[in-house]
Amino acid sequence: MDSIDETLVIVAAIIRRGDEILLVEQQGPNDPVSSWALPGGRVEPGELLIDALAREVREETGLVVATIGQLAYLVQAESDHRTLVLMFEVKDWSGEIRVNDPDGYILQACFVAQSDAIALLEKLPLRHMHEPLVAYLRGETKPGAVWLYRRQTDDSDVLIARLNSER
């Protein structure tokens, strides 16, 4: 990404099994340690959001998305480039967990009790990655909330606005 005019669009899925949430353990080539996140990733040029979500879930977990539900929330993060993150609830899915990540960043995928998932997700490195997700999973925001962040020169995120998030 070379300029603010380019937008990185990310989709991710909240997949539930009873009181558990599906997480993936990931570690990129420049990451000193692994972290836990929800399955998801970059929307490729020409790809619809729902197709990208289904592809990312299949690659990272082996599960097949049957029905995508509501938009949980949207994040816009501005720095030297623009990032849009769209988080969706997945209503129906099938299959067995089997990681087949072509990038090799996903170490494992598993269902985790929601309270444990929240504790793991709070450790995501950037505020715009963990704050909306944890608030949503705790029921502190309504579906469809919009979170707007601006990256500071010290690489910290500042929350500029949170819209449609009062319960």
Sine and cosine of phi, psi and omega as CSV:
sin_phi,cos_phi,sin_psi,cos_psi,sin_omega,cos_omega
0.00,0.00,0.83,-0.55,-0.09,-1.00
-0.97,-0.24,-0.37,0.93,-0.09,-1.00
-0.48,-0.88,0.20,-0.98,0.03,-1.00
-0.91,0.42,-0.33,0.94,0.00,-1.00
-0.95,0.31,-0.31,0.95,0.03,-1.00
-1.00,-0.03,0.68,-0.73,-0.04,-1.00
-0.88,-0.48,0.78,-0.63,0.11,-0.99
-1.00,-0.05,0.87,-0.49,0.00,-1.00
-0.96,-0.29,0.82,-0.58,-0.03,-1.00
-0.87,-0.50,0.67,-0.74,0.14,-0.99
-0.87,-0.50,0.53,-0.85,0.05,-1.00
-0.55,-0.83,0.34,-0.94,-0.14,-0.99
-0.84,-0.55,0.69,-0.72,0.21,-0.98
-0.99,-0.16,0.93,-0.36,-0.02,-1.00
-0.90,-0.44,0.84,-0.54,-0.08,-1.00
-0.94,-0.35,0.53,-0.85,0.17,-0.99
-0.69,-0.72,0.99,-0.15,-0.12,-0.99
0.90,0.44,-0.82,-0.57,0.02,-1.00
-0.99,-0.14,0.36,0.93,0.02,-1.00
-0.94,-0.33,0.41,-0.91,0.03,-1.00
-0.82,-0.57,0.66,-0.76,0.01,-1.00
-0.97,0.22,0.82,-0.57,0.06,-1.00
-0.85,-0.53,0.40,-0.91,0.13,-0.99
-0.86,-0.51,0.62,-0.78,0.13,-0.99
-1.00,-0.09,0.80,-0.59,-0.11,-0.99
-0.76,-0.65,0.47,-0.88,0.10,-1.00
-0.45,-0.89,0.92,-0.40,0.04,-1.00
-0.98,0.18,0.17,-0.99,-0.05,-1.00
-0.89,0.46,-0.42,0.91,-0.01,-1.00
-0.97,-0.24,0.10,0.99,-0.01,-1.00
-1.00,0.01,0.83,-0.56,-0.01,-1.00
-0.93,0.38,-0.51,0.86,0.03,-1.00
-0.67,-0.74,0.29,-0.96,0.03,-1.00
-0.98,0.21,0.29,-0.96,0.09,-1.00
-0.62,-0.79,0.32,-0.95,0.02,-1.00
-0.98,-0.21,0.62,-0.78,-0.02,-1.00
-0.47,-0.88,0.04,-1.00,0.14,-0.99
-1.00,0.07,0.45,-0.89,0.05,-1.00
-0.91,0.42,0.66,-0.75,0.01,-1.00
0.27,-0.96,0.00,-1.00,0.01,-1.00
0.11,-0.99,-0.27,-0.96,-0.12,-0.99
-0.95,0.32,0.66,-0.75,0.14,-0.99
-0.99,0.11,0.84,-0.55,-0.02,-1.00
-0.98,0.22,0.43,-0.90,0.04,-1.00
-0.82,0.58,0.73,-0.68,0.02,-1.00
0.99,0.14,-0.03,1.00,-0.06,-1.00
-1.00,-0.09,0.69,-0.72,0.10,-0.99
-0.96,0.27,0.48,-0.88,0.00,-1.00
-0.81,0.59,-0.72,0.70,-0.05,-1.00
-0.93,0.38,-0.56,0.83,0.05,-1.00
-0.94,0.35,-0.64,0.77,0.04,-1.00
-0.90,0.43,-0.67,0.74,0.00,-1.00
-0.89,0.46,-0.74,0.67,0.01,-1.00
-0.88,0.47,-0.66,0.75,0.00,-1.00
-0.90,0.43,-0.74,0.67,-0.02,-1.00
-0.88,0.47,-0.68,0.73,0.02,-1.00
-0.89,0.46,-0.70,0.72,0.00,-1.00
-0.89,0.46,-0.71,0.70,-0.01,-1.00
-0.91,0.41,-0.69,0.73,-0.13,-0.99
-0.99,0.11,-0.40,0.92,-0.10,-1.00
-0.77,-0.64,-0.30,0.95,-0.09,-1.00
1.00,0.09,-0.15,0.99,-0.02,-1.00
-0.99,0.16,0.50,-0.86,0.02,-1.00
-0.96,-0.27,0.85,-0.53,0.02,-1.00
-0.98,0.18,0.83,-0.56,0.03,-1.00
-0.99,-0.14,-0.70,0.72,-0.04,-1.00
-0.67,-0.74,0.82,-0.58,0.10,-1.00
-1.00,-0.07,0.76,-0.65,-0.01,-1.00
-1.00,-0.04,-0.60,-0.80,-0.11,-0.99
-0.96,0.30,0.37,-0.93,0.15,-0.99
-0.96,0.28,0.88,-0.47,0.00,-1.00
-0.95,0.31,-0.77,0.64,0.05,-1.00
-0.23,-0.97,0.21,-0.98,0.05,-1.00
-0.77,-0.63,0.66,-0.75,0.07,-1.00
-0.85,-0.52,0.73,-0.68,0.20,-0.98
-0.91,-0.42,0.85,-0.53,0.04,-1.00
-0.86,-0.51,0.81,-0.58,-0.03,-1.00
-0.94,-0.35,0.75,-0.66,0.13,-0.99
-0.52,-0.86,-0.78,-0.63,0.09,-1.00
-0.97,0.24,-0.12,0.99,0.14,-0.99
-0.55,-0.84,0.22,-0.98,0.00,-1.00
-0.98,-0.20,0.72,-0.69,0.10,-1.00
-0.85,-0.52,0.77,-0.64,0.13,-0.99
-0.91,-0.41,0.79,-0.61,0.05,-1.00
-0.89,-0.46,0.82,-0.57,0.05,-1.00
-0.91,-0.43,0.88,-0.48,-0.04,-1.00
-0.97,-0.26,0.83,-0.56,-0.03,-1.00
-0.90,-0.44,0.56,-0.83,0.22,-0.98
-0.99,0.17,0.69,-0.72,0.10,-0.99
-0.98,-0.22,0.86,-0.52,-0.08,-1.00
-0.99,0.15,-0.73,0.68,-0.05,-1.00
-0.76,-0.65,0.63,-0.78,0.02,-1.00
-0.46,-0.89,0.27,-0.96,0.03,-1.00
-0.56,-0.83,0.18,-0.98,0.07,-1.00
0.96,-0.29,-0.01,-1.00,0.03,-1.00
-0.90,-0.43,0.51,-0.86,-0.01,-1.00
-0.92,0.38,0.81,-0.58,0.02,-1.00
-0.38,-0.92,0.95,-0.31,-0.04,-1.00
-0.96,0.30,0.77,-0.64,0.04,-1.00
-0.62,-0.78,0.77,0.64,-0.08,-1.00
-0.97,0.23,0.90,-0.44,-0.02,-1.00
-0.90,0.43,-0.38,0.92,0.01,-1.00
-1.00,0.09,-0.29,0.96,0.01,-1.00
0.96,0.26,0.33,0.94,-0.02,-1.00
-1.00,0.02,-0.36,0.93,-0.06,-1.00
-1.00,0.02,0.87,-0.49,-0.03,-1.00
-1.00,0.05,-0.59,0.80,0.02,-1.00
-0.26,-0.97,0.29,-0.96,0.09,-1.00
-0.69,-0.72,0.65,-0.76,0.02,-1.00
-0.30,-0.95,0.39,-0.92,0.10,-1.00
-0.99,0.11,0.67,-0.74,-0.07,-1.00
-0.74,-0.67,0.63,-0.78,0.07,-1.00
-0.80,0.61,0.63,-0.77,-0.10,-1.00
-0.82,0.58,-0.67,0.74,-0.01,-1.00
-0.89,0.45,-0.63,0.78,0.05,-1.00
-0.94,0.34,-0.60,0.80,0.03,-1.00
-0.88,0.47,-0.69,0.72,0.01,-1.00
-0.87,0.50,-0.70,0.72,0.01,-1.00
-0.87,0.48,-0.64,0.77,0.02,-1.00
-0.94,0.33,-0.65,0.76,-0.05,-1.00
-0.95,0.32,-0.46,0.89,0.05,-1.00
-0.89,0.45,-0.29,0.96,-0.02,-1.00
-1.00,0.02,-0.05,1.00,0.06,-1.00
-0.83,0.56,0.63,-0.78,-0.22,-0.97
-0.92,0.40,-0.54,0.84,-0.08,-1.00
-0.96,-0.29,0.63,-0.77,-0.03,-1.00
-0.83,0.56,-0.66,0.75,-0.04,-1.00
-0.94,0.35,-0.24,0.97,0.04,-1.00
-1.00,0.08,-0.60,0.80,-0.10,-0.99
-0.97,-0.24,-0.57,0.82,-0.12,-0.99
-0.86,0.50,-0.79,0.61,0.01,-1.00
-0.90,0.43,-0.62,0.79,-0.03,-1.00
-0.90,0.43,-0.75,0.66,-0.01,-1.00
-0.90,0.43,-0.67,0.74,0.03,-1.00
-0.88,0.48,-0.66,0.75,0.01,-1.00
-0.91,0.42,-0.74,0.68,-0.03,-1.00
-0.90,0.43,-0.49,0.87,0.05,-1.00
-0.99,0.15,-0.10,0.99,-0.01,-1.00
0.98,0.18,0.35,0.94,-0.03,-1.00
-1.00,0.06,-0.17,0.98,0.06,-1.00
-0.71,-0.70,0.44,-0.90,0.05,-1.00
-0.99,0.15,0.40,-0.91,0.14,-0.99
-0.85,0.53,0.58,-0.82,0.02,-1.00
1.00,0.03,0.09,1.00,0.01,-1.00
-0.89,0.45,0.49,-0.87,0.03,-1.00
-0.87,-0.49,0.79,-0.62,-0.01,-1.00
-0.90,-0.44,0.78,-0.62,-0.03,-1.00
-0.88,-0.48,0.83,-0.55,-0.05,-1.00
-0.82,-0.57,0.46,-0.89,0.15,-0.99
-0.80,-0.60,0.76,-0.66,0.02,-1.00
-0.99,0.17,0.71,-0.70,0.02,-1.00
-1.00,-0.05,0.20,-0.98,-0.03,-1.00
-0.90,0.44,-0.38,0.93,0.04,-1.00
-1.00,0.02,0.21,0.98,0.00,-1.00
0.95,0.32,0.21,0.98,0.10,-0.99
-1.00,0.04,0.40,-0.92,0.05,-1.00
-0.98,-0.19,0.66,-0.75,0.11,-0.99
-0.91,-0.41,0.80,-0.60,0.06,-1.00
-0.96,0.28,0.87,-0.49,-0.01,-1.00
-1.00,0.01,-0.69,0.73,-0.01,-1.00
-0.37,-0.93,0.46,-0.89,0.13,-0.99
-0.74,-0.67,0.90,-0.44,-0.10,-0.99
-0.95,-0.32,0.59,-0.81,0.07,-1.00
0.84,0.55,0.71,0.71,-0.08,-1.00
-0.84,-0.54,0.14,0.99,0.01,-1.00
-1.00,0.09,0.68,-0.73,0.07,-1.00
-1.00,-0.04,0.00,0.00,0.00,0.00
